[in-house]
Amino acid sequence: QQAHDHLVIYTRSFLVEQTTPAFFALSDTHSIASDIVFEDLDLDYTDLGGNISWLFPVEAQQVTEYYIYLGDSPEPAKILGENGSFPWTGRSQLGVVPYYDSDLFVP
């Protein structure tokens, strides 16, 4: 499939279609945190507690927040839910961290 880098919109009436469209340059980037470290300081077998830290992504210009989850697998769900978004099964949110932080304490 051919890559596209602009979104163009033409208006149309009963008489004519616009000859010069409005346009918007698309930016499709992804940012991945790396070197995630978690040292479990809670001594109970079934509990977690400690600091989670990571390195900032190389491409971090689009990052506004980090959402940290406890998941039952390293991969997200690959099927869409009824509302058109990925289902929330298999993960529990631990916290939300602003883009300028790179750690979260889990009590």
C-alpha positions in Angstrom: 0.0 0.0 0.0 1.3 3.4 -0.9 2.3 5.8 1.9 0.4 9.1 2.0 1.6 12.2 3.8 -1.2 14.7 3.4 -4.9 14.9 4.1 -6.8 16.9 1.4 -10.4 18.1 1.5 -12.4 19.3 -1.4 -15.8 21.0 -1.0 -18.5 20.2 -3.5 -21.9 21.8 -4.3 -24.6 21.0 -6.8 -22.7 23.2 -9.3 -19.0 22.3 -9.0 -16.3 20.7 -7.0 -13.6 23.0 -5.5 -10.4 23.0 -7.6 -8.0 23.9 -4.8 -8.4 21.8 -1.7 -7.7 22.5 1.9 -4.8 20.4 3.1 -3.0 19.2 6.2 0.4 17.5 6.4 0.2 14.2 8.3 2.7 13.3 11.0 2.7 9.6 12.0 5.3 9.0 14.6 5.5 6.5 17.5 7.4 6.9 20.7 8.5 3.9 22.8 10.0 4.1 26.3 12.9 1.8 26.8 15.1 0.1 29.5 12.1 -0.3 31.9 13.3 -1.2 35.4 11.1 -2.4 38.4 12.6 -3.5 41.6 9.9 -5.1 43.8 10.5 -3.9 47.3 7.4 -5.4 48.8 8.3 -8.6 50.6 4.8 -10.3 50.3 4.6 -12.9 47.5 1.4 -11.6 46.1 2.0 -7.8 46.4 4.0 -5.4 44.3 5.7 -2.2 45.5 8.6 -0.1 44.4 9.8 2.3 41.8 9.2 1.8 38.0 11.6 3.8 35.8 12.4 4.0 32.1 14.4 6.0 29.5 12.7 8.7 27.5 11.9 7.8 23.9 14.2 9.0 21.2 11.2 10.7 19.4 9.4 12.3 22.3 8.0 15.5 20.7 4.5 14.1 20.5 4.5 12.5 24.1 2.2 14.3 26.5 1.9 11.6 29.2 2.9 8.0 30.0 0.2 5.6 31.1 1.5 2.7 33.2 -0.4 -0.6 33.4 0.0 -3.9 35.1 -0.7 -6.4 32.3 -1.2 -10.1 31.9 1.0 -10.2 28.8 3.6 -8.0 27.0 1.3 -7.5 24.0 -1.9 -5.4 23.9 -5.2 -6.9 22.9 -5.3 -7.2 19.1 -9.1 -7.1 18.6 -11.3 -4.1 18.8 -14.1 -3.8 21.3 -17.7 -3.0 20.5 -17.1 0.7 20.8 -14.2 0.6 18.3 -11.4 0.9 20.8 -9.1 -1.7 22.2 -10.7 -3.5 25.2 -9.3 -2.9 28.7 -9.2 -6.5 29.7 -5.9 -8.0 30.9 -4.5 -4.8 32.3 -4.9 -2.5 35.3 -3.8 1.1 35.3 -1.1 1.9 37.9 -0.7 5.6 37.1 -0.3 8.4 34.7 3.0 10.3 34.5 3.6 13.7 32.8 6.0 13.7 29.8 8.9 15.2 31.7 9.0 12.4 34.4 10.5 9.0 33.8 9.4 7.1 36.9 6.4 6.0 39.0 6.3 4.8 42.6 4.0 1.9 43.2 3.0 1.9 46.9 
